[in-house]
Amino acid sequence: MDAENPVIVITTTGDRGLAERIATELVDLCFAACVQIEGPLTSVFRWEARIQTDDEYRLVIKTVADRIAEVKQLVVKRHNYDVPELIVLPITGGSDEYLDWLRRETNRQRS
């Protein structure tokens, strides 16, 4: 994957405040151009041999391939889950103007 290819990284957290802190830090450090916080939403999953249902907030992180490692590292460092969700999806198309903006934002130095 080319370093400037746009991607979406998805993670969730059970705390709105934590979601906002992670999102703000990702954008401040230019690791992400934009982070959307969705929720609360309901997640159903198996953890420690039990089916659990929890309210969570989803972070949709817009970045480029070259920033994936930094995004993952920050999320893991700040996260309160033992195993935070980290899913990377390629962006295969979209508005040229938006994708150019995304690349510029993740290529700049921290403000």
N, C-alpha and C positions, 0 to 999 in steps of 0.2 A: 504494500500500500504506500502510495506517495505521501510524503510528510505533510503536504498541504491539503490532502483529501479531507473534506469535512466529515465528521462523525457525530453521533449522539451517544453519550454515556448515560445510562440510567442507573439510579440508586434509589433506595427508599430509607426512611427513618421514621420512628414513631413519635418524633418531637418536632413540632413546627419551628420552634426557635432554633433548634440545631440545624434544620433544613435551611433556614434563612442565613445562619452564620456560615455554613459550608458554601452556599450559593454566593454570598457576598465575597468571601475570601477567594473563591475560584475566579470571579470576574475581576476583583482587585489585582490579583497576581497575573492577569491576562492568560490564565490557563483555560478559560472559557470566555466566549463572546457573550453568552446569554445562558441563564439557568431559569427554567420555569419550575415553579413549585405547584404541584397539583394535590388536592386532597382537602379533607381526609378521604381516603379510600379504604376499603376493607380488603385485607390479605388473609387468605386461608392457606396454611402450610403445615408441614410436619416438622417439628423440632423436638429433639430429645425424646423421640418415640411417642410423641403426642400430637394430635391434630390441634392446631391453635388458630385462633381468629384474632387479628389485631387491626386497629386503625393505624394507617401509615400515611406519610406524605411522600410523593414521588418527585424526585429531582430529575428533570430532563436537561442534560448538560450539552450545550452545543459547542463543539471544539473542533480541532483538527487532529489528524493521526499523530503528528509529532508531539502533541501535548497529552496523549493518553496516559503515559506513565506518570506524569506529574499530577494529573487529575486523580488517578487511582491512589497514588501515595497520599495526597491530601485527604481524600475521602476516608481511607483506612485510618489515618492518624487522628482525624477529628471525630470519627464515628463512634457511637456507643454500642453497636452490635458486635457480637463475637465474629460473625461472618457477614459483612455488609454485601448486599447485592451490588454487583458491578457488571453491567452488560454493555457491550460496545456494538453499535449498529452503524453501518456505513450509510452516508447520505448519497444516494445515487443520482439525484437530480434536484432541481428547485430553481428559484429565482437567481439568475446570475448576479444581480446586484446584492441580494442578501448573502449569498455564499462568498462573494468578494469581501463584503463587510466582515463576515465571520472570520475569514482568513486574516484580514488586516488587524482585527481586534486581538486575535490570539498570537499575532506576530509582533506586537508592540511591547515595549518595555513597561514595567510597572509604573503607574502614575504616582 
